[in-house]
Amino acid sequence: MKKFNLFKEIIVVQRADFMQAINSSKHFAISYDGKIAYEPFEANLISIYEGSIPPVSPLSTNLARPIAEMLGSNYRLVEDDDRILIKATPAWQSIIGFNRNRSLYDDTSGDGIAEFSDKTLETIGWHATEFNIQYRDIVDQFEEKIEGILICIEQEEPYQFSGLGFLFDMEAAQKLAFDYCTNIIKDKMANDPDFATLSSDEKEAAEYFKIV
């Protein structure tokens, strides 16, 4: 997975596309890779902005609307010839709200990852916990081996991290997670005395992974 750290990344949008969206009065989104999308949004959209820009009232005493202010105070916009450069770090809480329901996993709280939005992966993760395999263990495999995007804020001093994970190949992720958990559980059943005798829930999990 590619880490898209909003502390470091600049989103580049074509000026013509940006102005068309601004002047449309439609609800639109700007994706992490600088594309403009209009409602209804695709389920795989990963956005850094969603909203609409109301037209300037003809009764306003100031009809000028600087580009730098168009997305609000949480976005820093800079004009660069035919491009608009956007820094979105202060908008992180809004970005979580835009994308949480479209992400595979949510790692934005201090409580860690609690579930997967994909039903198959959630079933794998739920059974795996019977053998003390955590969602984070599975996610580490995704972040190392599966193509996707981790939209996050991460800084070193003081250390801070929050992220939302998105995978581009769910079938590959499901196979990786199943195989990874199967191998871990086989090893624990063979070598860990805590699993020499299985509880009913542990046996159900082992059966799910086709081990017994």
Disulfide bonds with the S-S distance in Angstrom:
none
